[in-house]
Amino acid sequence: MSAPIGNTGRNRAFGLIERRIATRYLRAKKSQGGVGLIAAISFFCILLAIAAMIIIMSIMNGFRDEVIRLTIGSEGHMYVDLADPNVTAEDMAALEKRLAAIDGVNEAFQFTQDFTGVQANGQFSLGQVIGVRPDRLRGFEIISSNLTQGSLEFFGEGAGSSHQIAIGSGVARNLGLSVGDKITVYSPRTRTTVTGPQPIRKNYTVGAIFSVGIITTDLSYIYMDFDQATALFEGGKLTGQIQLRLEAPDQVDQLEDAVYEAIQAPGFVSNWRARNASTATALRTEQIAMRFIFMIVVIIAAFPVLASMIMLVKNKSKDIAILRTIGVTQGGILRIFLMSGAMIGILGTLGGLIIGILFCVNIGGIQALIEAITGQPLFPEDVYQLSGGIPVKIVWAEVFGVAFWGFMISAAATFVPALSASRIDPVDALRYE
């Protein structure tokens, strides 16, 4: 006696014959209820949903990195503040080296940050004076690449009032300053005179003016040589503050323990998230919300798969009965219809992956094409500060997560109709044909 067709030779589970039957069912003729057309529609729904998820998530990741760059580009990612008020230059130099040696830290350097008053041309304003060494400031791309006047070539050089500093465009505008003009910077320290305590102040020369498009930075930032800032605000005494710039801003939590270990002394560690809590919270909320929305989009896209499989089972009830009578098991029927739906999900997911990745890789050309057709820039540089076009960052873990989610949803939509098909009684199915 021959073995059942679903259990031997090439007819084993998910074997050649089961795959051929599953493929044949997806190509059902229009006279058989238009299952093939609905299957094609299901394929494109899954494809477009997956592609849209990858494109939008990649663009959002790009915008998120750009927002972080613009928000903290002129600041650090992590900050160390030693509690010891008598720290020495040798201690700080050694700490800089230990922090810079941490895996994931690009650079670590001393800095000062003081809020004070500034004056020029009879106008008074408030400013944020940041003391850094000249080579560090030249390495701040967001500052060095956005100079509107002057240069950083002689930043930190000069004697007396000729000592050069760099100021934001808002500071320059409010005080009517240009490169070469003098500006008076006040210190919170005072000195005793015959007329009583007087605030310490010093004149400097504007050597460069920058405009980065960040309101706070342009309106208040004043960069000064580290030694000059320490002398003016601290009387030459070190503050024990070090700024860290990381390879990835999101690594602040992972590196916190390593930073504390490298300090080897009482101190405090903060990061850009704490200093920009509202921005960090908004970015995180947006990330979660958009991913939730697109998960729902994929679920909705799977409904045509469900509809096509229900119609397929209904139209193939006679075929199912015949297959059962010639030896195909319930498990074989279940696998056939599972494969039919899985083919739609797999092919749609693969197509969406390819289209989504190609779109992201060629976003510059696509943007240029759209702008050529419409005659309008999609994201004006003066408004969005996006000189490089639409920012895109492909996170491969997210891409594969999207692919897995799309396949699982389409497979889940297939399971119930496939299970229903496997439970069809062949006697009842043939009785009404």
For each residue, the residues with C-beta under 8 A, 3 or more apart:
1:
2: 8 327
3: 7 8 327
4: 7 8 327 328 329
5: 8 11 17 323 326 327 328 332
6: 11 13 18 327 328 329 331 332
7: 3 4 11 12 327 329 332
8: 2 3 4 5 11 12
9: 12 15
10: 15 16 17
11: 5 6 7 8 15 16 17 18 332
12: 7 8 9 15
13: 6 18 331 332 335
14: 18 19 335 339
15: 9 10 11 12 18 19
16: 10 11 19 20
17: 5 10 11 20 21
18: 6 11 13 14 15 21 22 332 335 336 339
19: 14 15 16 22 23 339
20: 16 17 23 24
21: 17 18 24 25 323 336
22: 18 19 25 26 336 337 339 340 343
23: 19 20 26 27 340 343
24: 20 21 27
25: 21 22 28 35 312 316 336 337 340
26: 22 23 35 36 39 312 340 343 344
27: 23 24 36
28: 25 32 33 34 35 36 312 315 316
29: 32 36
30: 34 36 37
31:
32: 28 29 35 315
33: 28 311 314 315
34: 28 30 37 38 311
35: 25 26 28 32 38 39 308 311 312 315
36: 26 27 28 29 30 39 40
37: 30 34 40 41
38: 34 35 41 42 304 307 308 311
39: 26 35 36 42 43 308 312 344
40: 36 37 43 44
41: 37 38 44 45 304 308
42: 38 39 45 46 304 305 307 308 344 348
43: 39 40 46 47 344 347 348 351
44: 40 41 47 48 348
45: 41 42 48 49 301 302 304 305 348
46: 42 43 49 50 298 301 302 305 344 345 348 349 351 352 406 410
47: 43 44 50 51 348 349 351 352 355
48: 44 45 51 52 301 352
49: 45 46 52 53 294 297 298 300 301 352 406
50: 46 47 53 54 298 348 349 351 352 353 356 402 403 406
51: 47 48 54 55 351 352 353 355 356 359
52: 48 49 55 56 294 297 352 356
53: 49 50 56 57 294 297 298 352 356 402 406
54: 50 51 57 58 352 353 356 357 359 360 394 399 402
55: 51 52 58 59 356 359 360
56: 52 53 59 60 290 294
57: 53 54 60 61 290 291 294 395 398 402
58: 54 55 61 62 356 360 392 393 394 395
59: 55 56 62 63 360 363 390 391 392
60: 56 57 63 64 286 287 290
61: 57 58 64 65 392 393 394 395 398
62: 58 59 65 66 390 391 392 393
63: 59 60 66 67 391
64: 60 61 67 68 283 286 287 393
65: 61 62 68 69 391 393
66: 62 63 69 70 385 386 391
67: 63 64 70 71 279 283
68: 64 65 71 72 249 272 283
69: 65 66 72 73 142
70: 66 67 73 142 212 213 214 385
71: 67 68 214 272 276 279
72: 68 69 75 76 77 249 272 275 276
73: 69 70 140 141 142 212 214
74: 140 142 143 212 214 217 221
75: 72 243 272 275
76: 72 79 111 243 244 245 272
77: 72 244 245 246 249 252 271 272
78: 243 244 246 252 255 256 259 269 270 271 272
79: 76 241 242 243 244 269 270 271 275
80: 95 99 108 241 242 244 259 263 267 268 269
81: 239 240 241 267 268 269 270
82: 87 95 240 241 263 265 266 267
83: 240 265 266 267 268
84: 87 240 265 266 267
85: 240
86:
87: 82 84 91 92 238 240
88: 91 92 238
89: 92 93 238
90: 93 94
91: 87 88 94 95 265
92: 87 88 89 95 96 110 238 240 242
93: 89 90 96 97
94: 90 91 97 98
95: 80 82 91 92 98 99 108 242 262 263 264 265
96: 92 93 99 100 108 109 110 242
97: 93 94 100 101
98: 94 95 101 102 262 264
99: 80 95 96 102 105 108 242 244 259 262
100: 96 97 105 107 108
101: 97 98 105 262
102: 98 99 105 255 258 259 262
103: 258
104: 246 247 248 251 254 255
105: 99 100 101 102 108 244 245 246 247 255
106: 245 246 247
107: 100 136 139 244 245
108: 80 95 96 99 100 105 242 243 244 245
109: 96 132 133 136 242 243
110: 92 96 133 226 238 239 241 242 243
111: 76 130 131 132 136 226 241 242 243
112: 129 130 131 226 229 230 233 234 239 241
113: 128 129 130 131 241
114: 128 129 131 188 229 233
115: 126 127 128 129
116: 126 127 129 185 186 187 188 233
117: 124 125 126 127 186
118: 124 125 126 127 171 175 183 184 185 186 222
119: 122 123 124 125 175 183 184 186
120: 123 175 176 177 181 182 183 184
121: 175 176 177 181
122: 119
123: 119 120 174 175 176
124: 117 118 119
125: 117 118 119 171 174 175
126: 115 116 117 118 220
127: 115 116 117 118 167 171 185 220 221 222
128: 113 114 115 220 221 222
129: 112 113 114 115 116 185 222 223 224 229 232 233
130: 111 112 113 221 222 223 224 229
131: 111 112 113 114 223 224 225 226 227 228 229 230 233
132: 109 111 136 137 223 225 226
133: 109 110 136 137 156 225 226
134: 137 138 152 155 156 157 225
135: 138 139
136: 107 109 111 132 133 139 140
137: 132 133 134 140 143 144 152 155 166 223
138: 134 135 144 152 155
139: 107 135 136 144
140: 73 74 136 137 143 144
141: 73 144 145
142: 69 70 73 74 145 146 212
143: 74 137 140 146 147 152 166 210 212 223
144: 137 138 139 140 141 147 152
145: 141 142
146: 142 143 210 211 212 213
147: 143 144 150 151 152 208 209 210
148: 169 209 210 211
149: 172 178 179 208 209
150: 147 166 179 206 207 208 209
151: 147 154 207 208
152: 134 137 138 143 144 147 155 166 207 208
153:
154: 151 157 158 164 207
155: 134 137 138 152 164 165 166 207 208 223 225
156: 133 134 163 164 224 225 228
157: 134 154 163 164
158: 154 162 163 164 205
159: 162 163
160: 163 203
161: 182 202 203 204 205
162: 158 159 205
163: 156 157 158 159 160 204 205 225 228
164: 154 155 156 157 158 204 205 206 207 208
165: 155 183 204 205 206 207 222 223 224 225
166: 137 143 150 152 155 206 207 208 209 210 222 223
167: 127 171 172 177 183 206 208 209 210 221 222 223
168: 171 172 209 210 211 212 217 218 219 220 221 222
169: 148 172 173 209 210 211 218
170: 173 174 215 218 219 220
171: 118 125 127 167 168 174 175 177 218 219 220 221 222
172: 149 167 168 169 175 176 177 178 206 209
173: 169 170 176
174: 123 125 170 171 219
175: 118 119 120 121 123 125 171 172 183
176: 120 121 123 172 173
177: 120 121 167 171 172 181 183 206 209
178: 149 172 181 206 209
179: 149 150 206 207 208 209
180: 205 206
181: 120 121 177 178 205 206
182: 120 161 203 204 205 206
183: 118 119 120 165 167 175 177 203 204 205 206 222
184: 118 119 120 201 202 203 204
185: 116 118 127 129 201 202 203 204 222 224 232
186: 116 117 118 119 199 200 201
187: 116 199 200 201 202 232 233
188: 114 116 199 233
189: 199 200 233 235
190: 197 198 199 200
191: 197 198 200
192: 196 197 198
193: 196 197 198
194:
195: 198
196: 192 193
197: 190 191 192 193
198: 190 191 192 193 195
199: 186 187 188 189 190
200: 186 187 189 190 191 232
201: 184 185 186 187
202: 161 184 185 187 232
203: 160 161 182 183 184 185
204: 161 163 164 165 182 183 184 185 224
205: 158 161 162 163 164 165 180 181 182 183
206: 150 164 165 166 167 172 177 178 179 180 181 182 183 209
207: 150 151 152 154 155 164 165 166 179
208: 147 149 150 151 152 155 164 166 167 179
209: 147 148 149 150 166 167 168 169 172 177 178 179 206
210: 143 146 147 148 166 167 168 169 218
211: 146 148 168 169 218
212: 70 73 74 142 143 146 168 217 218 385
213: 70 146 218 385
214: 70 71 73 74 217 218
215: 170 218 219
216: 219 220 221
217: 74 168 212 214 220 221
218: 168 169 170 171 210 211 212 213 214 215 221
219: 168 170 171 174 215 216
220: 126 127 128 168 170 171 216 217
221: 74 127 128 130 167 168 171 216 217 218
222: 118 127 128 129 130 165 166 167 168 171 183 185
223: 129 130 131 132 137 143 155 165 166 167
224: 129 130 131 156 165 185 204 228 229 232
225: 131 132 133 134 155 156 163 165 228 229
226: 110 111 112 131 132 133 229 230
227: 131 230 231
228: 131 156 163 224 225 231 232
229: 112 114 129 130 131 224 225 226 232 233
230: 112 131 226 227 233 234 236 237 238 239
231: 227 228 234 235 236
232: 129 185 187 200 202 224 228 229
233: 112 114 116 129 131 187 188 189 229 230
234: 112 230 231 237 238 239
235: 189 231
236: 230 231
237: 230 234
238: 87 88 89 92 110 230 234
239: 81 110 112 230 234
240: 81 82 83 84 85 87 92 267
241: 79 80 81 82 110 111 112 113
242: 79 80 92 95 96 99 108 109 110 111
243: 75 76 78 79 108 109 110 111
244: 76 77 78 79 80 99 105 107 108 259
245: 76 77 105 106 107 108
246: 77 78 104 105 106 249 251 252 255
247: 104 105 106 251
248: 104 251
249: 68 72 77 246 252 272
250:
251: 104 246 247 248 254 255
252: 77 78 246 249 255 256 271 272 273
253: 256
254: 104 251
255: 78 102 104 105 246 251 252 258 259
256: 78 252 253 259 260 269 271
257: 260 261
258: 102 103 255 261 262
259: 78 80 99 102 244 255 256 262 263 269
260: 256 257 263 267 269
261: 257 258 264
262: 95 98 99 101 102 258 259
263: 80 82 95 259 260 267 269
264: 95 98 261
265: 82 83 84 91 95
266: 82 83 84
267: 80 81 82 83 84 240 260 263
268: 80 81 83
269: 78 79 80 81 256 259 260 263
270: 78 79 81 274 275
271: 77 78 79 252 256 274 275
272: 68 71 72 75 76 77 78 249 252 275 276 280
273: 252 276 277 280
274: 270 271 277
275: 72 75 79 270 271 272
276: 71 72 272 273 279 280
277: 273 274 280 281
278: 281 282
279: 67 71 276 282 283
280: 272 273 276 277 283 284
281: 277 278 284 285
282: 278 279 285 286
283: 64 67 68 279 280 286 287
284: 280 281 287 288
285: 281 282 288 289
286: 60 64 282 283 289 290
287: 60 64 283 284 290 291
288: 284 285 291 292
289: 285 286 292 293
290: 56 57 60 286 287 293 294
291: 57 287 288 294 295
292: 288 289 295 296
293: 289 290 296 297
294: 49 52 53 56 57 290 291 297 298 402
295: 291 292 298 299 405
296: 292 293 299 300
297: 49 52 53 293 294 300 301
298: 46 49 50 53 294 295 301 302 402 405 406 409
299: 295 296 302 303 409
300: 49 296 297 303
301: 45 46 48 49 297 298 304 409
302: 45 46 298 299 305 306 345 409 410 412 413
303: 299 300 306 307 413
304: 38 41 42 45 301 307 308
305: 42 45 46 302 308 309 341 344 345 410 413 414
306: 302 303 309 310 413 414 416 417
307: 38 42 303 304 310 311
308: 35 38 39 41 42 304 305 311 312 341 344
309: 305 306 312 313 337 340 341 413 414 417 418
310: 306 307 313 314 417
311: 33 34 35 38 307 308 314 315
312: 25 26 28 35 39 308 309 315 316 337 340 417
313: 309 310 316 317 320 337 417 418 420 421 424
314: 33 310 311 317
315: 28 32 33 35 311 312
316: 25 28 312 313 319 320 421
317: 313 314 320 321 424 429
318: 321 322 429 430 433
319: 316 322 323
320: 313 316 317 323 324 333 421 424 426 429
321: 317 318 324 325 424 425 426 427 429 430 433
322: 318 319 325 326 426 430
323: 5 21 319 320 326 328 332 333 336
324: 320 321 327 328 330 333 424 426
325: 321 322 426 430
326: 5 322 323
327: 2 3 4 5 6 7 324
328: 4 5 6 323 324 332 333 336
329: 4 6 7 332 333
330: 324 333 334 422 423
331: 6 13 334 335 422
332: 5 6 7 11 13 18 323 328 329 335 336
333: 320 323 324 328 329 330 336 337 418 421 422 424
334: 330 331 337 338 418 419 421 422
335: 13 14 18 331 332 338 339 418
336: 18 21 22 25 323 328 332 333 339 340 418 421
337: 22 25 309 312 313 333 334 340 341 414 417 418 421 422
338: 334 335 341 342 411 414 415 418
339: 14 18 19 22 335 336 342 343
340: 22 23 25 26 309 312 336 337 343 344 414 418
341: 305 308 309 337 338 344 345 410 411 413 414 415 417 418
342: 338 339 345 346 407 410 411 414
343: 22 23 26 339 340 346 347
344: 26 39 42 43 46 305 308 340 341 347 348 410 414
345: 46 302 305 341 342 348 349 406 407 409 410 411 414
346: 342 343 349 350 407
347: 43 343 344 350 351
348: 42 43 44 45 46 47 50 344 345 351 352 406 410
349: 46 47 50 345 346 352 353 403 406 407 410
350: 346 347 353 354
351: 43 46 47 50 51 347 348 354 355
352: 46 47 48 49 50 51 52 53 54 348 349 355 356 403 406
353: 50 51 54 349 350 356 357 399 402 403
354: 350 351 357 358
355: 47 51 351 352 358 359
356: 50 51 52 53 54 55 58 352 353 359 360 399
357: 54 353 354 360 361 394 399
358: 354 355 361 362
359: 51 54 55 355 356 362 363 366
360: 54 55 58 59 356 357 363 392 394
361: 357 358 394
362: 358 359 365 366
363: 59 359 360 366 367 389 390 392
364: 367 368 389 390
365: 362 368 369
366: 359 362 363 369 370
367: 363 364 370 371 378 389 390
368: 364 365 371 372
369: 365 366 372 373
370: 366 367 373 374 378
371: 367 368 374 375 376 377 378
372: 368 369 375
373: 369 370
374: 370 371
375: 371 372
376: 371
377: 371 380 381
378: 367 370 371 390
379: 383 384 386 389 390
380: 377 383 384
381: 377 384 385 386 387
382: 385
383: 379 380
384: 379 380 381
385: 66 70 212 213 381 382
386: 66 379 381 389 390 391
387: 381
388: 391
389: 363 364 367 379 386
390: 59 62 363 364 367 378 379 386
391: 59 62 63 65 66 386 388
392: 58 59 61 62 360 363
393: 58 61 62 64 65
394: 54 58 61 357 360 361 399
395: 57 58 61 398 399
396: 399 400
397: 400 401
398: 57 61 395 401 402
399: 54 353 356 357 394 395 396 402 403
400: 396 397 403 404
401: 397 398 404 405
402: 50 53 54 57 294 298 353 398 399 405 406
403: 50 349 352 353 399 400 406 407
404: 400 401 407 408
405: 295 298 401 402 408 409
406: 46 49 50 53 298 345 348 349 352 402 403 409 410
407: 342 345 346 349 403 404 410 411
408: 404 405 411 412
409: 298 299 301 302 345 405 406 412 413
410: 46 302 305 341 342 344 345 348 349 406 407 413 414
411: 338 341 342 345 407 408 414 415
412: 302 408 409 415
413: 302 303 305 306 309 341 409 410 416
414: 305 306 309 337 338 340 341 342 344 345 410 411 417 418
415: 338 341 411 412 418 419
416: 306 413 419 420
417: 306 309 310 312 313 337 341 414 420 421
418: 309 313 333 334 335 336 337 338 340 341 414 415 421 422
419: 334 415 416 422 423
420: 313 416 417 423 424
421: 313 316 320 333 334 336 337 417 418 424
422: 330 331 333 334 337 418 419
423: 330 419 420
424: 313 317 320 321 324 333 420 421 428 429
425: 321 428 429
426: 320 321 322 324 325 429 430
427: 321 430 431
428: 424 425 431 432
429: 317 318 320 321 424 425 426 432 433
430: 318 321 322 325 426 427 433
431: 427 428
432: 428 429
433: 318 321 429 430
